Amino acid sequence: KEGNVDRANGTLKVEQAAEVIREAALRPVEAQRKVFVIQDAQAANDSFANKLLKTLEEPPDHVVLLLTALDRSSVLPTIVSRCQVLELRPLPVPVIERALAEGWQVETEEAALLARLANGRLGWAVTQRADREGASRRHAQLEQLWQLVAAGRVARLDFAEQLAAGRDNQQLFAMLELWAGWWRDVLLAQTGCLDACCNIDQRPVLARQAAALSPAAVRGYLYTLQRLDGYLHHTVNTRLALDILVLRLPHTTAA
């Protein structure tokens, strides 16, 4: 059972806690245990926490409750005190690279790229490796980004309209992650750290854009991306957020 953040106000509501309690009271039919995954526990308000506290403290024997959060300090102390905390840290790039080569027989060049793009997530790298269209989709999205950087307002707004019409949140957030990684790499290239970039297969483009843009413009857009990612998770006005996303893109004729 998954507790989803309500897009209207960005909080976990008391009604969702009541549903978890109701479902937890019922014994499983096809397995020995029920597992409830409550995502974004940092978005729980006091009402949600108070409703769920007793179940967290003394869950039924057949129930496992898993709460995920960005950081322990962002979760209500009353919730944290009733949980066993597991710190999940990103894996180092060499560890992922070696695991891909040894465990999944990935070629050296591809393993190096996936390990850097994974942001510490071995599972993501393995899934991406198995996705036959993953590499071509990534390249197409990067090509689109490069075109938008050189495009005018009309073309940018047309792209935002297409994104909004698609209504594919999974693809949208994957694209935002790709964009954030790209602009981080551009900023690294501007500071002379090209070897630390994730998009190691696109170093010539990174170098050109790094030379054509100011570090202030890149830093500003990274901040915009961070804010808009939160807005798109929580707001109902998706189109407005997407318009801001494309209109505030840095502009250059370099590709």
C-alpha atoms as one frame of an Amber mdcrd trajectory, in Angstrom:
protein
   0.000   0.000   0.000   1.489   3.330  -0.986   0.829   6.672   0.679   1.023
   9.354  -1.987   1.582  13.043  -1.357  -1.587  14.961  -2.136  -0.879  17.209
  -5.150  -3.364  19.836  -3.963  -1.423  20.928  -0.889   1.693  18.780  -0.679
   0.856  17.026   2.596  -0.009  13.537   3.742  -3.582  13.824   4.996  -5.323
  12.270   7.985  -7.640  10.390   5.604  -4.645   8.540   4.188  -3.533   7.549
   7.684  -7.028   6.240   8.419  -6.924   4.121   5.260  -3.574   2.590   6.266
  -4.938   1.765   9.739  -8.066   0.194   8.263  -6.115  -1.937   5.781  -3.530
  -2.928   8.400  -6.227  -4.358  10.654  -7.172  -6.910   7.993  -5.076 -10.051
   7.863  -3.372 -10.890   4.547  -5.010 -13.491   2.336  -2.280 -14.518  -0.118
   0.866 -13.886   1.955   2.137 -13.972   5.505   2.610 -10.204   5.801   1.289
  -6.912   4.528   3.867  -4.262   3.636   2.841  -0.599   3.532   5.168   1.901
   1.838   4.476   5.514   2.804   6.517   7.779   0.571   7.610  11.335   1.410
   7.090  11.038   5.162   8.509  14.556   5.525   5.213  15.758   4.002   3.135
  14.394   6.907   1.266  16.983   8.948   0.423  16.708  12.654  -3.010  15.218
  11.969  -1.553  12.424   9.849   1.133  11.693  12.439  -1.233  11.685  15.409
  -3.617   9.338  13.618  -0.870   6.873  12.706   1.214   6.947  15.907  -0.409
   3.987  17.666  -0.122   1.794  14.557   3.519   2.824  14.141   4.268   2.032
  17.771   2.407  -1.289  17.918   1.695  -2.561  14.405  -0.123  -5.889  13.994
   2.196  -8.895  13.799   1.441  -9.341  10.109   2.212  -5.711   9.153   5.448
  -3.999   8.102   5.375  -0.214   7.710   8.092   1.412   5.586   8.354   5.204
   5.537  10.692   6.990   3.145  11.902  10.570   3.514  14.546  12.849   2.070
  16.140  13.364   5.474  15.416  12.269   9.032  15.525  15.860  10.296  12.613
  16.785   8.002  10.269  14.177   9.556   8.155  14.908  12.634  10.030  13.746
  15.767   6.977  11.814  16.975   7.218   9.660  13.843  11.002   9.225  13.926
  10.956   8.092  17.564   8.715   5.165  16.642  10.764   3.971  13.682  13.969
   2.059  13.142  16.018   4.409  10.971  17.926   3.020   7.996  20.285   5.509
   6.349  20.473   4.853   2.599  23.544   6.530   1.120  24.411   6.788  -2.585
  26.915   4.215  -3.803  30.254   5.550  -5.084  30.696   5.609  -8.853  33.506
   2.977  -8.858  31.314   0.550  -6.885  28.447   0.830  -9.377  30.807   0.646
 -12.335  32.444  -2.519 -11.014  29.080  -4.110 -10.158  27.764  -3.475 -13.669
  30.876  -4.957 -15.255  31.085  -8.013 -13.021  27.436  -8.720 -12.255  25.752
  -7.722 -15.508  28.642  -7.997 -17.991  28.256  -4.386 -19.124  30.975  -3.102
 -21.440  33.538  -0.774 -19.846  32.481   2.420 -21.639  28.761   1.894 -21.023
  29.358   0.931 -17.384  31.358   4.121 -16.817  28.556   6.273 -18.256  25.720
   4.515 -16.411  27.615   4.620 -13.119  27.915   8.399 -13.361  24.354   8.990
 -14.511  22.952   6.773 -11.735  23.593   9.265  -8.914  24.492   6.451  -6.553
  21.577   4.151  -7.517  22.708   0.743  -8.722  19.094  -0.299  -9.315  18.563
   2.656 -11.647  21.671   1.746 -13.630  20.559  -1.880 -13.990  17.057  -0.849
 -15.065  18.448   1.645 -17.557  20.766  -1.004 -18.963  17.785  -3.313 -19.554
  15.754  -0.554 -21.230  16.424  -0.993 -24.938  15.168   2.512 -25.714  16.769
   4.211 -22.703  19.933   5.414 -24.434  18.131   6.751 -27.510  15.489   8.438
 -25.328  18.180  10.154 -23.258  19.967  11.391 -26.364  16.698  12.662 -27.865
  15.909  14.565 -24.661  19.382  16.106 -24.615  19.019  17.113 -28.275  15.688
  18.720 -27.417  17.272  20.602 -24.519  20.089  21.893 -26.730  17.541  23.089
 -29.309  15.522  24.871 -26.623  18.629  26.654 -25.346  19.005  28.248 -28.782
  15.255  28.699 -29.381  13.010  31.722 -28.941  10.013  32.176 -26.655   7.444
  30.762 -29.091   9.298  27.482 -29.618   9.885  27.141 -25.888   6.224  27.687
 -25.039   5.193  25.204 -27.734   7.395  22.619 -26.044   5.838  23.394 -22.648
   2.386  22.931 -24.169   3.374  19.523 -25.547   4.706  18.457 -22.140   1.520
  19.539 -20.393  -0.654  17.753 -22.951   1.316  14.536 -22.546   0.284  14.149
 -18.881   3.099  11.652 -18.299   4.470  12.549 -14.873   6.993   9.716 -14.833
   8.596  10.861 -18.068   8.387  14.503 -16.986  10.287  13.963 -13.747  12.832
  11.757 -15.529  13.401  14.619 -17.967  13.798  17.110 -15.109  16.401  14.852
 -13.518  18.254  14.666 -16.834  18.145  18.454 -17.218  19.384  19.028 -13.672
  22.270  16.631 -14.274  23.140  18.397 -17.520  23.267  21.895 -16.032  25.248
  20.621 -13.068  27.765  19.265 -15.569  27.882  22.585 -17.424  28.653  24.322
 -14.129  31.385  21.777 -13.374  32.867  22.358 -16.823  32.889  26.108 -16.152
  34.975  25.528 -13.021  37.476  23.338 -14.878  36.110  20.047 -13.524  35.066
  18.449 -16.808  36.349  15.052 -15.647  33.843  15.113 -12.758  30.851  15.385
 -15.093  28.200  12.671 -15.394  27.462  13.086 -19.100  30.938  11.942 -20.076
  29.823  10.993 -23.584  28.913  14.638 -24.313  32.057  16.460 -23.211  32.435
  18.541 -26.419  28.893  19.925 -26.073  29.430  20.558 -22.365  32.605  22.490
 -23.122  30.891  24.640 -25.772  27.917  25.508 -23.578  30.185  26.158 -20.591
  32.106  28.697 -22.664  28.971  30.328 -24.090  27.080  30.871 -20.808  27.826
  32.697 -17.588  28.157  30.644 -14.381  25.545  32.919 -12.789  22.987  31.989
 -15.463  23.629  28.278 -14.969  23.470  28.511 -11.176  20.249  30.494 -11.418
  18.618  27.897 -13.636  19.673  25.050 -11.358  17.923  26.883  -8.531  14.836
  27.297 -10.742  14.866  23.582 -11.548  15.036  22.677  -7.877  12.067  24.886
  -7.014   9.977  23.778  -9.990  10.546  20.109  -9.210   8.859  20.723  -5.866
   6.058  22.748  -7.447   5.348  20.061 -10.040   5.054  17.429  -7.316   2.620
  19.508  -5.296   0.793  22.044  -7.443  -2.193  21.608  -9.717  -1.066  24.403
 -12.086   1.335  22.239 -14.049   1.192  24.356 -17.212   2.346  27.520 -15.440
   5.278  25.661 -13.886   6.261  24.239 -17.292   6.109  27.686 -18.900   8.528
  28.977 -16.262  10.700  25.900 -16.784  11.312  26.660 -20.461  11.253  30.461
 -20.395  14.006  30.654 -17.786  16.327  28.339 -19.681  19.711  29.951 -20.370
  19.993  31.188 -23.955  22.877  30.657 -26.324  23.381  29.876 -29.992  25.946
  27.189 -29.093  24.781  23.580 -29.401
